[in-house]
């Protein structure tokens, strides 16, 4: 029996037929309006290069289908069958039509509801375009950062430095680049998940960061890059704000003593990490605003007092050059004479031992009203007489009060974290456990930064309270609190990388490249495919340790980036790695402490790593028992011989560093050094006999650079596990027997730069004392190659040349008398050619894969034959080519030449008459941003008016000693393009006696106008002022003195 409700429902289809039809037609109009709105939104989005979301498009397709079905129902209504000419309805037909209308009405209403609140326009297309723009701007920003850092390294060799403004810009730019990487990662994750909707927050971050990067790029033009070469009166230092009341009171005491005419020496003392150095840095910076002292000199001392180093640091700070052969006494006299009529302040940071400054050359006469300030951990000043005849005023630096400690902790951990009610109480307990020690407070706060889970805070509090002091005195309390930062590293390999830094001497500035190489040798860096990837991972670890305040970036004094350890942090590492701490490996470190003999044999037994580097040790123990010893560092000692039985009881030894010693040979028994992975013998100038190398079957890393080795033993071909071989800078001819090189089947990195090897020519077989480059070409795993090849014919070797497309990094120096000086380029792939003229196929193959090309003293009129094949060339230097008339003829090279060139340097080209011959193709030189021209004496004009149109990225132009140069842009009467050189930011014009820059037109931003005749000094001064004000040039050389 059919239920009553169902009967009523079916009857209702007939009774409500007309009303359902009217409702359906009304909803159809509503649906039509929504469709039109959606289509209109799609057209508007398309106009803005956007699109509808896939959800909106699917809805629209379904809506059109539904409306088609409604039209079908409407047609059925119009043709509805009846009986007796419409007098009676056809109930069967009306029932079917009524049911269909009712169901369609219900579906339409639900479908309309789906449309409400639907996101119509996808942001993906805009976001993608913005992200692409952001990444392009980031590339430009990174290039400028790299250029600035390169300029800084170069300037440091001239005793100049980056200005504080430049360093601030560089830091901000590097921060922006890091944040851009994070944004790109988040964007990529969204795309990988097929999510075409991007959060408003991410979109806003992209737009804001794009604007920030463009501001950085624009602001770069207004930054003075280098400071004056004369010594600064005060070298300003980076220092956190000293806001605590107790610290302010201590600063006030120090400041008052500085103005007390009866006080000459001030001693600031307190425990390690208490903030002594920070206070004195603040004082140092405060003195910059006054004119009280002619010089403020900062010197960092160390536990092992080295008077000669202190003397050198003082003289370097004052820019006082002296003869390298001058004696200690001669330098003392020079320093005393210079300071005798100066009012100076000398700050000696971290002094541990008595010091008589008069021996160094520091005058102590009170007439100059000079001051000496020292920081030390030694409270008993009776044991520390800075100057025997001068009394020192003592100021103790106290720990922070509880309130001050909390303020410092909250400022570093983030007030938004500690303000949460469930966190604040336990966070205060954590801050209290730091004992008021600023360094501990900052380090622990950095560990907890951003943590908002109460359980993590409670665990941190438990860890702090559980570490009971094990050593009497103040230092263990510092270690046990600072150790939290070490524990938080988690990764055991990263922890070892940190501890490893303590093997180097105190206050040592460690080259990052060397440090990472040691980490790789030790096996701390794993899960990588090759040595290039391992090096990249090493740089990531360096940055991680720096972020955790466990490493500091040192001042760059040469081409190498360096890091150092804060002395308290180094003490922490030694504490962890010593017998005083149950955790970690056991280190014995006596590096650069003035040892004349090694520690007693019985003390070696329990240690895993021993560092005795940079001492005065001449003899080693006969047979020390070291069953656990993994690494041994003896570098920098005047050791003349290693006992034959020395290694017999070192079965676990893996890394041995004997570099810069006086050994002449190294004789080992066949049972010794079976597990040795790395052997460093660099700068062993007297070392000639290395027949033992063939016995080291497990050896993976070998460094014999700058040694006295004349020949490699044939047995070296058995080192099938060797990955890294450095034979660079061996001055005498090095003999490598045939098949030795090709036998090193695992070799990934080969360094032979500056080493003279008798390479066989072409692909001919090597004679007894010659080596063919085919052996290098057979090294299938090679990814890094640096090599010097004296003769051009030797590179005509197909097996060798086939390696170049596979290399990730190479530097090749070709030609007789080739220079191996540090390149001005920052390239992964570089070729340097010395001499020659009609270059062979082999040379061109190498050049075809290079990013940087340097050509010295070549007998060529142009470089078309080389540049024509180097489509990836980014940097080009041409120096000393006497016959060169132009760089290249565009008719000889085609349209792909110099499309990627960024830097062009032309030096000492006496025959150069023009840069290029022929019309510059439209796509060439578009990326060129730096041109330096030096001593091109017959060059009369630099750019043609057509060529200028391609130089829309040129930012730096340096012209020196081009005595006949009359015009920068050629053509006195020719019309110039609008705003040529509009990106120019740095202009240097030096000793250009025929140059005048016409002022007949307005000098708009970046607009250099051609010239005619000489310029007098008055015109120069006017010109310089006009160019600085109107062209927005960042740097304009002081022409007045140069032209005089």
Secondary structure by P-SEA (a helix, b strand, c coil): cccaaaaaaaaaaaaaaaaaaaaaaaaaaaaaaaaaaaaaaaaaaaaacccccaaaaaaaaaaaaaaaaaaaaaaaaaaccccccccccaaaaaaaaaaaaaaaaaaaaaaaaaacccccccaaaaaaaaaaaaaaaaaaaaaaaaaaaaaaaaaaaacccccaaaaaaaaaaaaaaaaaaaaaaaaaaaaaaccccccaaaaaaaaaaaaaaaaaaaacccccccccccccccccccccccccaaaaaaaaaaaaaaacccccbbbbbbcccccaaaaaaaaaaaacccccccbbbbbbbcccccaaaaaaaaaaaacccccccccaaaaaaaaaaaacccbbbbbbccccccccccccccccccccbbbbbbbccccccccccccccbbbbbbbbbcccaaaaaaaaaaaaccccccccccaaaaaaaaaaccccaaaaaaaaaaacccccaaaaaaaaaaaaaccccccccaaaaaaaacccccccccaaaaaaaaaaacccccccccaaaaaaaaaaaccccccccaaaaaaaaaaaaaaaaaaccccccccccccccccccaaaaaaaaaaacccccccccccccccccccccccccccccccbbbbccccccccccccccccccbbbbccccccccccccccccccccbbbbccccccbbbbcccccccccbbbbcccccccccccccccccccbbbbcccccccccccccccccccbbbbcccccbbbbccccccccccccbbbbcccccccccccccccccbbbcccccccccccbbbbbbccccccccaaaaaaccccccbbbbbcccccccccccccccbbbbcccccccaaaaaaaaaccbbbbcccccccccccccccccccbbbbccccccccccccccccccccccccbbbbcccccccccccccccccccccccbbbbcccccccccccaaaaaacccccbbbbccccccccccccccccccccccccccbbbbcccccbbbbccccccccbbbbbcccccaaaaaaaaaaaaaccccccccccccccc
